[in-house]
Structures are given as C-alpha cells and as structure tokens.
C-alpha cells in the first residue's frame, strides 16, 4: 500500500487548524461566561450591600427609630432578601455555565494537542519514507557503480 504522505500531512494540518479555531472560539466563550459570572456576583453583592445599607442607615437616622420606620425597613429588607436569593441563584447558574464552558475549552485544548501530535507523526513518517527512498536510491547507485566497475575490470582482463 502506497501512502501519499504529503496529502496525509496536509489533512492533519487542516485538522490541527480546525482544532485551533475551536480552541479560540471556546476560549472566547469561556471569557464571556466568566464575565457573566462576574456580573452576577456583582449584582448579588449589590443586593447584599443594599440590605446592609438599609439597616445601617436606619440606625443612624436622625430622630431615632419608630415603629413605622422599622416596619417599612423590615418590609424592604424582606424584598431585598428575595432579590438576594434570586441574584445568588443567577450567580450559581452563571458559575455552572462557566464551569461547563471551561470543560469544553479543556476538551478542545486536548483535541488540539492530539491534532498537533498527528501532524508531527505524519511529518516524521513522511520524512522517514523520504529518507528511506534516498537511502535506497543511493544503494542502487552504489550497486550500479560497483557493477559497472566490475564489468569494466572483467573487460580489461579478457584476453584479446
């Protein structure tokens, strides 16, 4: 079986190029997913800060505390608690999505390493076959030279 090593190398290089493109795409998607995690975490922190600010502002309010302001703060605090839970859930979902995207990126990187290895192996085989061909051609030339010298020697020794 005769293998077209140039073609095999070219095919392996195309596979490596596609794998590189996938890695770039997955890396961009992972960066977007991480940005979403950061946004969700910031939104959660904003809600936590708003609740903390509510109670600290109430403590330092001029005129002291009264029941109406406590009821109002308590109601608003419950609303903020709900928003905090919602923001925490969104942050958790964003984190899970980012982890999945990172896993896909890792898989793409593994595939790229495999594709690069395939190119390297195909190039080695192509070079080995090429070297074997040169070695065979050299051997044949040496044999032809020896045969030619042998015939010339034999012709020179024949009685005339």
Number of C-alpha atoms within 10 A of each C-alpha: 3 4 9 9 17 13 12 17 20 14 15 21 19 14 19 21 15 15 21 19 14 19 21 15 14 21 19 14 17 21 15 14 21 19 14 19 21 15 15 21 19 14 19 21 15 14 21 18 13 15 21 14 12 16 15 11 12 16 11 10 11 8 6 9 12 9 8 9 13 13 11 10 17 14 12 14 17 12 12 19 15 13 17 21 14 15 21 18 14 19 21 15 15 21 19 14 17 21 15 14 21 19 14 18 21 15 15 21 19 14 19 21 15 15 21 19 14 19 21 15 14 21 19 14 15 19 14 12 14 13 12 12 12 12 12 12 12 12 12 12 12 12 12 12 12 12 12 12 12 12 12 11 11 10 11 10 9 7 5 5
